[in-house]
Amino acid sequence: MKIESIDSKGSFVIKDESTDFLKVFYKKWFSSQAETDLNGIELTIRPKDIWQSKFDILKNGIDKGDIIFTWKGDIVISLEDKIGNSNEWIVKTKGFWDYRFEVFNSIEKLILTLKPNFNWKNFKYNYEIKILEKGISENEILELILYSCFGANLYKSKQDDMEI
């Protein structure tokens, strides 16, 4: 699987060679609000604070989780499941020459990796996805990829802002 940037605003599609699984649209250029539809469920990510360090995850308009940037540079994704239990994942940056984002579950098991590839021709980030945990449903993994990529894009844009 891979994530391909589809416009200059940062919107992206999660896909494989033959199927577009999920298209995610940003309101403005790499804004802090994104929307998509996953099998009839409207998913929205919007800022919770003015510093853009905390974000709400809404499903059909109901707050079901958070994306939080920690002071250590990690991204914590908390999400309520169908029966109200809270699940948590941590996205960490790893490597220097082989830079990537690794997503761990609450017991620190590596679930997936996102390896950014910058396309200089189109001036866009694409990601190569490796799914390492096989016991997760397609909808759950697509949601996790969506939230992880949103966090990774925001992380990269904040990093780029600091370099200027």
Salt bridges, closest charged atoms under 4 A:
GLU4 OE2 - LYS2 NZ 3.33
GLU4 OE1 - LYS15 NZ 3.63
ASP20 OD1 - LYS15 NZ 3.88
GLU35 OE2 - LYS27 NZ 3.41
ASP56 OD1 - LYS48 NZ 3.38
ASP66 OD1 - LYS48 NZ 2.66
GLU80 OE1 - LYS64 NZ 3.60
ASP98 OD2 - ARG100 NH1 3.80
ASP98 OD1 - LYS115 NZ 3.00
GLU102 OE2 - ARG100 NE 2.93
GLU133 OE1 - LYS109 NZ 2.72
GLU143 OE1 - LYS59 NZ 3.15
